[in-house]
Amino acid sequence: MTRTSRHAKHLGVSIAVALFATAQSPARAGPPAVPEGAAVCVACHGAQGEGSEAAAAPRLAGQNAEYLEHTLTMLKAGTRLSPVMQPIARGLSDAQIHELTSYFAGLRGVRASTAAASPADLVRAGKELAQIGAMNDPTPPCVSCHGIDGRGVGARFPSIAGQPVTFLASRLHEFQVRAKAKAPDPGTMTEVATHLNEAQIRQVAAYLSTLPPFEAQRASAPAATAFEDSAH
């Protein structure tokens, strides 16, 4: 076999392998289309749903879509209160809520920028609270409901990993205020928050904010069949 024919044979095999690999590989989907109304969301939650320290706005990127949809539905109905979010939610149709929450759940946003890293001792103390709980009272660890590394579990327990410090702290404060207005049900976040003092809130918020956001689709996570406004 001549050098030219050997080269032609090798080239032919290479092309055939390349064509076979292409045929076996699914086409990559492009970025999701930005739904109408998303501009209102990104004003606080970031262009990629990464959240905002300055606005104390939570990360939406990669969050469970059912959880986001249920939250907006509660805000629209007034069963969950938020002076900022309720007027926005009331202006959305059910179809728009579904479209927006599906869109943000599918994003893989960058981490929210922080003004300064939390002190190491604060993060260490927060890690103990999140993974073990408080030893001197019945405060359970965050991971007992929100999954390993705060990844979230199904539609009821949202991902808390990589959320902005300011949002995490303000949300825990909201639960504490709610508990003063009405005795919380045992085991809910409202009840858990009553066991935390200000130092512990700073600690656990600092730690959770350092965790990498978990954005893989949770196809294997157990789906919730019921929601509690007092839980999350």
Phi and psi in degrees as GROMACS dihedral restraints (atoms count N, CA, C in turn):
[ dihedral_restraints ]
;  ai    aj    ak    al  type     phi  dphi    fc
    3     4     5     6     1   -72.1    20    10
    4     5     6     7     1   162.8    20    10
    6     7     8     9     1   -60.3    20    10
    7     8     9    10     1   -38.4    20    10
    9    10    11    12     1   -66.1    20    10
   10    11    12    13     1   -43.4    20    10
   12    13    14    15     1   -69.1    20    10
   13    14    15    16     1   -37.2    20    10
   15    16    17    18     1   -62.3    20    10
   16    17    18    19     1   -41.6    20    10
   18    19    20    21     1   -63.6    20    10
   19    20    21    22     1   -41.4    20    10
   21    22    23    24     1   -65.3    20    10
   22    23    24    25     1   -39.9    20    10
   24    25    26    27     1   -64.4    20    10
   25    26    27    28     1   -44.4    20    10
   27    28    29    30     1   -62.5    20    10
   28    29    30    31     1   -41.2    20    10
   30    31    32    33     1   -65.1    20    10
   31    32    33    34     1   -40.4    20    10
   33    34    35    36     1   -63.7    20    10
   34    35    36    37     1   -41.4    20    10
   36    37    38    39     1   -64.1    20    10
   37    38    39    40     1   -42.7    20    10
   39    40    41    42     1   -61.0    20    10
   40    41    42    43     1   -42.8    20    10
   42    43    44    45     1   -64.8    20    10
   43    44    45    46     1   -41.5    20    10
   45    46    47    48     1   -63.1    20    10
   46    47    48    49     1   -43.2    20    10
   48    49    50    51     1   -63.0    20    10
   49    50    51    52     1   -43.2    20    10
   51    52    53    54     1   -62.7    20    10
   52    53    54    55     1   -42.5    20    10
   54    55    56    57     1   -65.5    20    10
   55    56    57    58     1   -39.0    20    10
   57    58    59    60     1   -65.0    20    10
   58    59    60    61     1   -43.4    20    10
   60    61    62    63     1   -63.2    20    10
   61    62    63    64     1   -39.1    20    10
   63    64    65    66     1   -65.3    20    10
   64    65    66    67     1   -40.2    20    10
   66    67    68    69     1   -66.4    20    10
   67    68    69    70     1   -33.5    20    10
   69    70    71    72     1   -81.1    20    10
   70    71    72    73     1   -18.9    20    10
   72    73    74    75     1   -92.2    20    10
   73    74    75    76     1   125.4    20    10
   75    76    77    78     1   -66.6    20    10
   76    77    78    79     1   147.5    20    10
   78    79    80    81     1   -66.7    20    10
   79    80    81    82     1   136.7    20    10
   81    82    83    84     1   -75.9    20    10
   82    83    84    85     1   129.7    20    10
   84    85    86    87     1   -73.0    20    10
   85    86    87    88     1   144.8    20    10
   87    88    89    90     1   -76.2    20    10
   88    89    90    91     1   177.4    20    10
   90    91    92    93     1   -62.0    20    10
   91    92    93    94     1   145.6    20    10
   93    94    95    96     1   -64.4    20    10
   94    95    96    97     1   144.5    20    10
   96    97    98    99     1   -67.0    20    10
   97    98    99   100     1   137.4    20    10
   99   100   101   102     1   -74.5    20    10
  100   101   102   103     1   119.4    20    10
  102   103   104   105     1   -73.7    20    10
  103   104   105   106     1   156.3    20    10
  105   106   107   108     1   -63.5    20    10
  106   107   108   109     1   134.6    20    10
  108   109   110   111     1    99.3    20    10
  109   110   111   112     1    -9.7    20    10
  111   112   113   114     1   -66.4    20    10
  112   113   114   115     1   -25.3    20    10
  114   115   116   117     1   -60.0    20    10
  115   116   117   118     1   -34.2    20    10
  117   118   119   120     1   -66.2    20    10
  118   119   120   121     1   -37.4    20    10
  120   121   122   123     1   -69.5    20    10
  121   122   123   124     1   -46.7    20    10
  123   124   125   126     1   -68.4    20    10
  124   125   126   127     1   -19.1    20    10
  126   127   128   129     1   -57.9    20    10
  127   128   129   130     1   -34.3    20    10
  129   130   131   132     1  -109.1    20    10
  130   131   132   133     1   -37.8    20    10
  132   133   134   135     1   -91.4    20    10
  133   134   135   136     1    -1.8    20    10
  135   136   137   138     1    94.4    20    10
  136   137   138   139     1   153.5    20    10
  138   139   140   141     1   -60.9    20    10
  139   140   141   142     1   -30.4    20    10
  141   142   143   144     1  -112.9    20    10
  142   143   144   145     1    20.1    20    10
  144   145   146   147     1    68.7    20    10
  145   146   147   148     1    25.3    20    10
  147   148   149   150     1   -78.3    20    10
  148   149   150   151     1   -11.3    20    10
  150   151   152   153     1    90.1    20    10
  151   152   153   154     1   173.0    20    10
  153   154   155   156     1  -146.8    20    10
  154   155   156   157     1   125.9    20    10
  156   157   158   159     1   -67.0    20    10
  157   158   159   160     1   -44.4    20    10
  159   160   161   162     1   -62.9    20    10
  160   161   162   163     1   -38.7    20    10
  162   163   164   165     1   -94.2    20    10
  163   164   165   166     1    -0.7    20    10
  165   166   167   168     1    52.4    20    10
  166   167   168   169     1    38.7    20    10
  168   169   170   171     1   -98.9    20    10
  169   170   171   172     1   133.6    20    10
  171   172   173   174     1   -71.2    20    10
  172   173   174   175     1   159.5    20    10
  174   175   176   177     1   -74.2    20    10
  175   176   177   178     1   130.1    20    10
  177   178   179   180     1  -104.3    20    10
  178   179   180   181     1   -26.9    20    10
  180   181   182   183     1   -59.6    20    10
  181   182   183   184     1   125.4    20    10
  183   184   185   186     1    79.6    20    10
  184   185   186   187     1    -2.5    20    10
  186   187   188   189     1   -69.7    20    10
  187   188   189   190     1   155.4    20    10
  189   190   191   192     1   -60.7    20    10
  190   191   192   193     1   125.9    20    10
  192   193   194   195     1   -63.7    20    10
  193   194   195   196     1   -38.9    20    10
  195   196   197   198     1   -66.0    20    10
  196   197   198   199     1   -37.8    20    10
  198   199   200   201     1   -63.8    20    10
  199   200   201   202     1   -46.2    20    10
  201   202   203   204     1   -61.8    20    10
  202   203   204   205     1   -42.5    20    10
  204   205   206   207     1   -64.8    20    10
  205   206   207   208     1   -43.0    20    10
  207   208   209   210     1   -65.6    20    10
  208   209   210   211     1   -38.5    20    10
  210   211   212   213     1   -62.2    20    10
  211   212   213   214     1   -47.6    20    10
  213   214   215   216     1   -64.1    20    10
  214   215   216   217     1   -35.6    20    10
  216   217   218   219     1   -65.1    20    10
  217   218   219   220     1   -40.2    20    10
  219   220   221   222     1   -65.7    20    10
  220   221   222   223     1   -40.8    20    10
  222   223   224   225     1   -63.5    20    10
  223   224   225   226     1   -40.4    20    10
  225   226   227   228     1   -64.3    20    10
  226   227   228   229     1   -38.8    20    10
  228   229   230   231     1   -81.0    20    10
  229   230   231   232     1   -14.1    20    10
  231   232   233   234     1    85.0    20    10
  232   233   234   235     1     9.6    20    10
  234   235   236   237     1   -85.0    20    10
  235   236   237   238     1   -11.3    20    10
  237   238   239   240     1  -127.2    20    10
  238   239   240   241     1   132.8    20    10
  240   241   242   243     1  -102.3    20    10
  241   242   243   244     1   137.7    20    10
  243   244   245   246     1  -163.0    20    10
  244   245   246   247     1   114.5    20    10
  246   247   248   249     1   -58.0    20    10
  247   248   249   250     1   -29.8    20    10
  249   250   251   252     1   -83.4    20    10
  250   251   252   253     1   -47.7    20    10
  252   253   254   255     1   -83.4    20    10
  253   254   255   256     1   -29.1    20    10
  255   256   257   258     1   -60.2    20    10
  256   257   258   259     1   -45.9    20    10
  258   259   260   261     1   -60.6    20    10
  259   260   261   262     1   -34.1    20    10
  261   262   263   264     1   -70.4    20    10
  262   263   264   265     1   -47.2    20    10
  264   265   266   267     1   -63.0    20    10
  265   266   267   268     1   -36.3    20    10
  267   268   269   270     1   -65.0    20    10
  268   269   270   271     1   -24.2    20    10
  270   271   272   273     1   -87.4    20    10
  271   272   273   274     1     3.3    20    10
  273   274   275   276     1  -105.6    20    10
  274   275   276   277     1   140.0    20    10
  276   277   278   279     1   -79.3    20    10
  277   278   279   280     1   166.1    20    10
  279   280   281   282     1   -60.9    20    10
  280   281   282   283     1   -37.0    20    10
  282   283   284   285     1   -66.1    20    10
  283   284   285   286     1   -40.3    20    10
  285   286   287   288     1   -66.1    20    10
  286   287   288   289     1   -39.9    20    10
  288   289   290   291     1   -60.2    20    10
  289   290   291   292     1   -45.0    20    10
  291   292   293   294     1   -63.3    20    10
  292   293   294   295     1   -43.3    20    10
  294   295   296   297     1   -65.8    20    10
  295   296   297   298     1   -44.4    20    10
  297   298   299   300     1   -65.8    20    10
  298   299   300   301     1   -44.9    20    10
  300   301   302   303     1   -68.6    20    10
  301   302   303   304     1   -36.6    20    10
  303   304   305   306     1   -64.2    20    10
  304   305   306   307     1   -38.9    20    10
  306   307   308   309     1   -64.3    20    10
  307   308   309   310     1   -51.7    20    10
  309   310   311   312     1   -68.7    20    10
  310   311   312   313     1   -32.3    20    10
  312   313   314   315     1   -64.0    20    10
  313   314   315   316     1   -27.6    20    10
  315   316   317   318     1   -88.4    20    10
  316   317   318   319     1    -3.7    20    10
  318   319   320   321     1   -80.6    20    10
  319   320   321   322     1   156.3    20    10
  321   322   323   324     1  -124.3    20    10
  322   323   324   325     1    61.2    20    10
  324   325   326   327     1   -63.9    20    10
  325   326   327   328     1   155.5    20    10
  327   328   329   330     1   -68.7    20    10
  328   329   330   331     1   167.7    20    10
  330   331   332   333     1   -69.5    20    10
  331   332   333   334     1   145.4    20    10
  333   334   335   336     1   -66.7    20    10
  334   335   336   337     1   136.5    20    10
  336   337   338   339     1   -71.7    20    10
  337   338   339   340     1   144.0    20    10
  339   340   341   342     1  -116.3    20    10
  340   341   342   343     1   149.4    20    10
  342   343   344   345     1   -67.2    20    10
  343   344   345   346     1   -40.4    20    10
  345   346   347   348     1  -158.9    20    10
  346   347   348   349     1   148.6    20    10
  348   349   350   351     1   -69.3    20    10
  349   350   351   352     1   143.6    20    10
  351   352   353   354     1   -70.4    20    10
  352   353   354   355     1   147.2    20    10
  354   355   356   357     1   -57.4    20    10
  355   356   357   358     1   146.3    20    10
  357   358   359   360     1   -61.0    20    10
  358   359   360   361     1   -37.7    20    10
  360   361   362   363     1   -67.9    20    10
  361   362   363   364     1   -32.0    20    10
  363   364   365   366     1   -67.0    20    10
  364   365   366   367     1   -43.0    20    10
  366   367   368   369     1   -65.8    20    10
  367   368   369   370     1   -40.6    20    10
  369   370   371   372     1   -62.4    20    10
  370   371   372   373     1   -45.1    20    10
  372   373   374   375     1   -64.1    20    10
  373   374   375   376     1   -38.9    20    10
  375   376   377   378     1   -66.8    20    10
  376   377   378   379     1   -34.8    20    10
  378   379   380   381     1   -62.6    20    10
  379   380   381   382     1   -41.0    20    10
  381   382   383   384     1   -63.7    20    10
  382   383   384   385     1   -43.3    20    10
  384   385   386   387     1   -62.7    20    10
  385   386   387   388     1   -43.4    20    10
  387   388   389   390     1   -70.5    20    10
  388   389   390   391     1   -35.2    20    10
  390   391   392   393     1   -99.6    20    10
  391   392   393   394     1   -26.7    20    10
  393   394   395   396     1  -117.7    20    10
  394   395   396   397     1   -33.9    20    10
  396   397   398   399     1    97.2    20    10
  397   398   399   400     1   178.6    20    10
  399   400   401   402     1   -85.5    20    10
  400   401   402   403     1   131.1    20    10
  402   403   404   405     1   -79.9    20    10
  403   404   405   406     1   -22.1    20    10
  405   406   407   408     1   -98.7    20    10
  406   407   408   409     1     4.1    20    10
  408   409   410   411     1  -154.2    20    10
  409   410   411   412     1   173.1    20    10
  411   412   413   414     1   -80.1    20    10
  412   413   414   415     1    28.9    20    10
  414   415   416   417     1   -73.1    20    10
  415   416   417   418     1   117.9    20    10
  417   418   419   420     1   -77.8    20    10
  418   419   420   421     1   158.6    20    10
  420   421   422   423     1   -71.0    20    10
  421   422   423   424     1   151.6    20    10
  423   424   425   426     1   -58.5    20    10
  424   425   426   427     1   -37.8    20    10
  426   427   428   429     1   -67.8    20    10
  427   428   429   430     1   -16.6    20    10
  429   430   431   432     1   -65.8    20    10
  430   431   432   433     1   -25.8    20    10
  432   433   434   435     1  -112.5    20    10
  433   434   435   436     1   -39.3    20    10
  435   436   437   438     1   -92.0    20    10
  436   437   438   439     1     5.2    20    10
  438   439   440   441     1    83.3    20    10
  439   440   441   442     1   172.0    20    10
  441   442   443   444     1   -56.9    20    10
  442   443   444   445     1   130.1    20    10
  444   445   446   447     1    56.5    20    10
  445   446   447   448     1    26.8    20    10
  447   448   449   450     1    65.7    20    10
  448   449   450   451     1    27.4    20    10
  450   451   452   453     1   -70.2    20    10
  451   452   453   454     1   -21.4    20    10
  453   454   455   456     1    98.0    20    10
  454   455   456   457     1   152.8    20    10
  456   457   458   459     1  -136.1    20    10
  457   458   459   460     1   109.7    20    10
  459   460   461   462     1    60.9    20    10
  460   461   462   463     1  -153.2    20    10
  462   463   464   465     1   -91.1    20    10
  463   464   465   466     1   -10.0    20    10
  465   466   467   468     1   -94.4    20    10
  466   467   468   469     1   -37.1    20    10
  468   469   470   471     1  -108.9    20    10
  469   470   471   472     1   104.9    20    10
  471   472   473   474     1   -72.5    20    10
  472   473   474   475     1   162.6    20    10
  474   475   476   477     1   -69.2    20    10
  475   476   477   478     1   130.5    20    10
  477   478   479   480     1  -115.7    20    10
  478   479   480   481     1     2.1    20    10
  480   481   482   483     1   -74.8    20    10
  481   482   483   484     1   133.9    20    10
  483   484   485   486     1    73.9    20    10
  484   485   486   487     1    11.1    20    10
  486   487   488   489     1   -74.1    20    10
  487   488   489   490     1   150.0    20    10
  489   490   491   492     1   -60.3    20    10
  490   491   492   493     1   142.5    20    10
  492   493   494   495     1   -54.9    20    10
  493   494   495   496     1   -45.2    20    10
  495   496   497   498     1   -63.4    20    10
  496   497   498   499     1   -38.4    20    10
  498   499   500   501     1   -66.9    20    10
  499   500   501   502     1   -47.4    20    10
  501   502   503   504     1   -58.1    20    10
  502   503   504   505     1   -45.5    20    10
  504   505   506   507     1   -66.1    20    10
  505   506   507   508     1   -44.2    20    10
  507   508   509   510     1   -66.5    20    10
  508   509   510   511     1   -34.5    20    10
  510   511   512   513     1   -67.1    20    10
  511   512   513   514     1   -41.2    20    10
  513   514   515   516     1   -65.1    20    10
  514   515   516   517     1   -36.9    20    10
  516   517   518   519     1   -63.3    20    10
  517   518   519   520     1   -38.9    20    10
  519   520   521   522     1   -61.0    20    10
  520   521   522   523     1   -42.3    20    10
  522   523   524   525     1   -62.5    20    10
  523   524   525   526     1   -39.5    20    10
  525   526   527   528     1   -65.0    20    10
  526   527   528   529     1   -40.3    20    10
  528   529   530   531     1   -64.0    20    10
  529   530   531   532     1   -41.3    20    10
  531   532   533   534     1   -62.1    20    10
  532   533   534   535     1   -39.0    20    10
  534   535   536   537     1   -65.2    20    10
  535   536   537   538     1   -28.8    20    10
  537   538   539   540     1   -73.4    20    10
  538   539   540   541     1   -28.5    20    10
  540   541   542   543     1   -81.4    20    10
  541   542   543   544     1   -31.5    20    10
  543   544   545   546     1  -152.2    20    10
  544   545   546   547     1   135.5    20    10
  546   547   548   549     1   -58.2    20    10
  547   548   549   550     1   122.9    20    10
  549   550   551   552     1   -76.0    20    10
  550   551   552   553     1   154.6    20    10
  552   553   554   555     1   -73.5    20    10
  553   554   555   556     1   141.2    20    10
  555   556   557   558     1   -58.4    20    10
  556   557   558   559     1   138.6    20    10
  558   559   560   561     1    87.6    20    10
  559   560   561   562     1    -7.4    20    10
  561   562   563   564     1   -84.3    20    10
  562   563   564   565     1   165.2    20    10
  564   565   566   567     1   -63.5    20    10
  565   566   567   568     1   -31.1    20    10
  567   568   569   570     1   -61.8    20    10
  568   569   570   571     1   -41.3    20    10
  570   571   572   573     1   -71.6    20    10
  571   572   573   574     1   -41.3    20    10
  573   574   575   576     1   -61.2    20    10
  574   575   576   577     1   -41.0    20    10
  576   577   578   579     1   -62.9    20    10
  577   578   579   580     1   -26.1    20    10
  579   580   581   582     1   -67.1    20    10
  580   581   582   583     1   -18.8    20    10
  582   583   584   585     1   -88.5    20    10
  583   584   585   586     1    -7.3    20    10
  585   586   587   588     1   -96.6    20    10
  586   587   588   589     1   134.5    20    10
  588   589   590   591     1   -93.7    20    10
  589   590   591   592     1   177.4    20    10
  591   592   593   594     1   -62.4    20    10
  592   593   594   595     1   -39.5    20    10
  594   595   596   597     1   -63.6    20    10
  595   596   597   598     1   -41.7    20    10
  597   598   599   600     1   -66.9    20    10
  598   599   600   601     1   -36.3    20    10
  600   601   602   603     1   -62.4    20    10
  601   602   603   604     1   -44.8    20    10
  603   604   605   606     1   -62.4    20    10
  604   605   606   607     1   -39.7    20    10
  606   607   608   609     1   -66.3    20    10
  607   608   609   610     1   -51.0    20    10
  609   610   611   612     1   -69.7    20    10
  610   611   612   613     1   -33.2    20    10
  612   613   614   615     1   -66.0    20    10
  613   614   615   616     1   -40.5    20    10
  615   616   617   618     1   -62.7    20    10
  616   617   618   619     1   -44.3    20    10
  618   619   620   621     1   -66.9    20    10
  619   620   621   622     1   -50.3    20    10
  621   622   623   624     1   -60.5    20    10
  622   623   624   625     1   -32.2    20    10
  624   625   626   627     1   -67.8    20    10
  625   626   627   628     1   -21.1    20    10
  627   628   629   630     1   -84.6    20    10
  628   629   630   631     1   -14.4    20    10
  630   631   632   633     1   -73.1    20    10
  631   632   633   634     1   142.5    20    10
  633   634   635   636     1   -68.0    20    10
  634   635   636   637     1   133.9    20    10
  636   637   638   639     1   -59.6    20    10
  637   638   639   640     1   138.3    20    10
  639   640   641   642     1   -98.5    20    10
  640   641   642   643     1   110.8    20    10
  642   643   644   645     1  -119.1    20    10
  643   644   645   646     1     5.8    20    10
  645   646   647   648     1   -69.4    20    10
  646   647   648   649     1   151.1    20    10
  648   649   650   651     1   -63.9    20    10
  649   650   651   652     1   133.1    20    10
  651   652   653   654     1   -94.0    20    10
  652   653   654   655     1    58.3    20    10
  654   655   656   657     1   -64.8    20    10
  655   656   657   658     1   -29.1    20    10
  657   658   659   660     1   -93.1    20    10
  658   659   660   661     1    -4.3    20    10
  660   661   662   663     1   -74.2    20    10
  661   662   663   664     1   141.8    20    10
  663   664   665   666     1   -64.6    20    10
  664   665   666   667     1   132.5    20    10
  666   667   668   669     1   -82.6    20    10
  667   668   669   670     1   141.5    20    10
  669   670   671   672     1   -84.4    20    10
  670   671   672   673     1   148.2    20    10
  672   673   674   675     1  -107.5    20    10
  673   674   675   676     1    -6.9    20    10
  675   676   677   678     1  -147.2    20    10
  676   677   678   679     1   153.6    20    10
  678   679   680   681     1  -125.2    20    10
  679   680   681   682     1   151.9    20    10
  681   682   683   684     1  -126.0    20    10
  682   683   684   685     1   125.9    20    10
  684   685   686   687     1   -64.1    20    10
  685   686   687   688     1   -29.4    20    10
  687   688   689   690     1   -81.7    20    10
  688   689   690   691     1    -7.7    20    10
  690   691   692   693     1   -86.4    20    10
  691   692   693   694     1   -50.2    20    10
